[in-house]
Amino acid sequence: MKIYTLLLALLLACPFAATAQTSEGNPSLFNFKRGVGIVTPDSSFSVNMRFRMQSRAVYNSISKDDFGVSEYEMRVRRLRLRFEGFMYSPKLTYNIQLSFSRGDMDWSMRDQSDINTSPNVVRDAVVYYKPNDRWQFAFGQTKLPGNRQRVISSGDQQFIDRSIVNVGLNVDRDFGFQAVYNNNFGTLHYLLKGALTSGEGRNVFSTDKGLAYTGRVEILPLGKFTNGGDYFEGDLEREPTPKLSLAGGMSHNEDARRTGGQVGRDLYEQTDIQTYIFDGLLKYRGIALYAEYMAREADNPITLNAAGERRHVLAGRGQNYQLSYIFPSNVELAGRYSRITPNREVRSFENTEQAYVAGVTKYLRAHRLKVQGNVAYHSQNAFLSVNNDYHWAAGVQIELGI
């Protein structure tokens, strides 16, 4: 409790002074560039605190009568608290992210009775070491170098939800080692990313001998994006010259225990899962175009228990396309089309799906404070000649954070 009391006292002091005097008369330094930051007088460590929340109301029409009301969703979708900084040296940094809303905890279903037993509060707990401008190493729990939309923070999205392709096929978070190398050939910039992780996902009780191996290559032939614009959605920087990022990667999860590799319910038998990822992003003068292709294969996608019950891996392929334009008034119009096609082995358990989403966003303080509205059409068995399995949805969301 003493630590929490001390942190609270420091945070309360921040609005009144940019520096605070220690008992020795040396100033502790405060900054407010991204959240609330504190640096000790001897520069031995720093703490930067940020929070964000997403409050939303969504209307879903799941009935066959077009806009007949089926359900409303009104809740705090995400509530996050994040701490980051350095320890002993600016080369040694850390990132801790906690989630507090029920819908953001991904309640585990990991015990033998398969009943929700514990909330997953810890999303990220990772230490980074950056010896120079080229290399960065990480150890701990954080996002894998998977598809771009999953790696982009949920607070930096231009729609209120990620695509159905991301939900169905992403590789999410895991615990282990990661490394990133970046360099240039003239104006061409490239990044090599790799990870060796447990393959079990986040906050697991135990791990097995199977590991996950993930790699990703990113090529920026026209140079770097302004202020890291390749990792937030929408061209808020209004790139004065075209910027392009092309990327590809693969993840192999050996002896995976869950339906989605690092996420999902427990399988009845372990199996190897491979995920393939390709994505591209173009931004220029307020226009942003994003395209993504993902595919998942499994050695044994359908698993059985002694009672003959089945659980399966969603093996298949997905495509996602997004196009947006942001006006000088910081109002953005965006559209998305997504499609998932399951492999033949699991088509008796999984439907083909497609989704259309139209969105409008008013950015008041970039992605930190914005109001979003979406209208969506989601169809299953989308490629049948007669399709009666569809629904409409409309939602509004306010994002606020520091």
N, C-alpha and C positions, 0 to 999 in steps of 0.2 A: 504494500500500500504506500510505502514511503516513496517509491519510484513514481507511482501514478500521481501522488501529491506534488512531487517536484516538477513533473512534466506540466501539470495543470497550472502551477504557479508561474512557470516560464512562459506558457502560452498566454496567460492573463497579462503578463508584463509586456508582451510584444507590441500591443497597440500604442503604448505610451512612450516607447523609446526605441531608437534604432540600435542602441548599445546599452548594456547594463554593467555596472561596476561589480567586480568580484571583491572578496575581502582583501586581496592584495592590491586592489586599485586597477587591475587590468580589465579592459572591456571585453565582454562577451559580445560577439557580433551577431546581429539578426538581419535576415533578408526576407523579402516578400515577393521575389520574382516568380516562383512557382510554389505556392503554399506558404508555410511559415517555416523558416529555416534558422537554425542556431549553430554557431561555430564556437568552440571553446577558445579561450584566450591563447592557449598554447598550440592551437590548431591540431590537437591530437585526435579529435573526432568531430563529426557534424551530424545533425539530425534535421531532416526536412519532413514536415508533416503535411499531408494533403488528405482531403476527403472529397467524395462525390456521391450524389444520389440521383436516381432516376425514378420519378413518380409518373405513373401512367394509368390511363383508362382506355380499355379496348372493348369494342363490341364485336361479337362473332355471330354470324348467321350460319349455323350448321344444318339447318333444316333444308328440305328440298324446295321450299316455297321462297326461293330467292332471298329476300331480305327479312324473312321471319326471324324474330329474335330467339336465339338459343341460349346465349350466356353473355354475361359481362365480366370483364376482368378489371378490377380497380385495386391497385396495390403499389407498394414500393418495390419495384423490380430489382433494383440494386442499391446497396448502401455499402460503400467501401471506405476503409481507412488505410492509409499508406504511409509508411515510414521509409526513408531512404537517406543515404549520406555516405561518408567515408569513415574509416577507423584507422588511426595511427598514420596513414598515408593516403593522399588522394588517389593512389593507384589501387587501393583496397576499398571497395565499396560494397554496399548491401542494399537489398530491397525486400521489404516486408509488406504484404498486402493481406488485409483481413476483410471478410465479408460478413454482413450482419442481417440482411433481410432473408426471410425463409426461402424465397424463391431463388436466392443466390448462393445457398449453402450446399447444393447438390447432396442432399441427404444420402448417406451410404446405404447400400443393400448388399452387405458383404458377409453376413453370418450364415450359418447353415440353414436357418429358418427363412432366410431371405426377407427379413423384416427391417424397415428403417430403424437403425439403431443409434446413429450419431450424426450431427451436423458437421459439415466440412467448413470450418471457419477460416482455416489457413489456406489462402490461395497461392501466395508466393512467399518463399523464405529462402533467399539465395544470396550467395557471396560472389562478388566479381573481383577479378584481378586483371588489371590492364597495365602490362609492363611498358608498353609504348603505344604509338598511334595506330599500329598495324594489328596488334593482337589483343584479344580479350578472352579470358577464361572464366568459367562459372562453375559453381558447385552448389547444389541445393535443389529446391523445388520451384519450377517456373514453367513457362510455356516452351514447348518444343519448337524448333524452327520449321514449322509446318506451313500450311497455306496462309497467304498474306492476310486474308480477312480475319482469321482466327488470331493471328499475332497482333494485329491492330487492336488496341484497347476498345472495349465495349463503350467507353466514353468518347471515342473518336469516330464513331460510326455515323453515316448519313441517313440510316433508317433506324427505326426503334428496335429492330431485331436483325441478327445475322441471317443469311440465306438458309434455305432448307438443305442446300448442298453442304454448307458448313456444319449444320446440326447433325447431318447424317454421316459425314465422312471425315471429319477433322481428327487430328491426333492429340489435341488438347495439351494438358500439363503432365509432367512426369518429374521424377527425382533422379538426379545423377550429375554427370559431367557434361559441359558444353564448351565449345570453342568457336570463335569468330575471327577470321582473317580478312582484312580489306586492303586494297591497293589500287593503283591507277596505271593505265597505259594511255598517256596523254590525257584527253578529255574523257576517256572511257574509265568508269569506276566499276569495280567488282567486289563481291563479298562471297566468302566460302564459310559455310556454317555446318557444324557437326555436333552430334550429341550421342552419348552412350549413357543410357538410363535403365531404370528397373523394368520398365514396360508395364507396370501395374497401375499407373496413374497417381493421383495425389492422395496423401494422408492414408496410406494403406497400413493394415495391421502387420503384414508379413510379405516377403517377396520370395520368388522361387529362382531356380537356376537360369531361366530364360531372361534374356535382356532385350532391349530395343535399341536399334541403330538407325539414326536419322541424319540425313544430309540434305543440304540445300545450297544452290548456287544462284546468285543474283548478279545481273549485268545491267549497268546503267550506261548505255552508249553515248548519251548526250550530257553526261555529268550528273552531279548530285542534285537532288531536289532541294528547294529552299526550305530551310528549317526542318529538315527531315520529313518533307511532304509525301514521301513514298510510304510513310507509315501513319497517315491519318487520311480519312476519306474526304473527298471533295477538294477542289482546288481553292482553298481559302487564301493561299499566297498569291493567286493569280500569276502563275509562272510567266515571266516576260518572254521566255524562249521555251520551245517544247522540251519536256522532260519525259524520259521513258525508262521503265524498269521491266526487265524480262527475267523470269525465275523458274527454276525447276527443282524438284527434290523427290526423295523417296524415304519411306520409313519401313523397316522390317521389325516386327514385334514377334519375338520367338517365344513359343509356348504361352501365348496370350490367354488370359483367364476371363476376359470380359468381352461383351458383345461388340464393343467399339475399340478394343485394344486397351487404351488407357481410361475409357469411360464405359458406362453402361452396366447392365446386370451381369452377374457371374454366369459364364457358360458351364454346361455340364461336363465338358471335356476341353482340355487345352488344345490350341491350334495355332499355327503360325499365320500371321496377318501381314500383308504387304499393302502399303498405301503409296500411290503415285500422285504427284502434284505438279501442275504447271499453271503459272499465272502471269499476267502482264498488266501494266498500268501506264497510262499516258495522261499528262496534264499540260494544259496550255491556256493561258488567258481566261481562267475561270471554268474551263471545260475539263472534266475528268472522265476518262473511259477506263473501265476495269473489266477484265475477262479472266475466268478461272476454270480449269478442268481438273477434276479429281477422279481417281479410280481406286477401288479396294478389292483385293483378292484374298482368299483364305484357303488354306490347304484342306480344311474340313469345316465348311461354313455352317453345317447343321449338326448340332450335338444333342445327345439323348441321355436321359437318366434311367435308373432301373425301372421306373414306372412307365417308361415310354414317352415322357414329356419332352418337348423339344425347345431348344433355344438356339438362335442362329446369329451369325454375323451378317450385317447388311453388306453383302458383296455386290458391287455394281459400279456405276460411273455417274458423275454429276457435272453439270455445266452451269456457270453463273456469269451473268453479264450485267454491268451497271453503267449508266450514263447520267451525267449531271452537269448543271451550269449554275454558277453563283453570280447573281446580279450585283452591281455596285452598292445596292442597298443592303447587302448581306442576306438576301433571301435566295435560297437555293431550291431549284426544281430537280428532281432525280427520278429515274425509273430503273427497275430491275426485272430481269427475267431469269428464272432458275428452273432446272430440270434434273431429276434423278431417275435413272433407269436401272433396276436391279438385274443382276445376272440370272441366267436361266435356272440355276440350282435353287434360288430362294424366291422365285416369282410366285410360288404358292403361298408365301408368307408376307411378301412385301409388294406394295403397289408401285406402279410408275407414278411419279408426281411431277407437277409443274406449278409454278407460282409466278404471278405478276404482281409487282408492287409499285405504286406511285407515291412519291413523298414530297413534302414541302417543309423546309426548315428555315427558321429565322435565327441567325447567329447574332447574339447580343454581345458575347465575349468569346468569339471563336467557339471551340467545342466545350469550353468550361461552363458557358451559360447559353442555352439554346432551347427553342420550343419547336417540336417536331409533330407533324401530322402525316399519317400513312393511310392509304386505302389499298387493300390486297385482295386478290382472287387466287384461291388455292384449289387445285383439282387433283384427285387421285384417279388411277386408271386413266390417265390423261390422254392416252393414244388409242383408246377404244372408239369405235365409230359412234356408239351411243354412250355418253358419260353422264351419269346422274349422281356421282359422288364428288361434290364440290361444296365450297362455302366462301362467303365474303367476310371481310373483316375491315374494321376502321379503328384507328387508335390515335391518341394524342399523348405526348410525353414531354415532360420538362426535365432537363438535365441541369444540375447545378453543382459546381465543384470549384475547388481551388487547386 
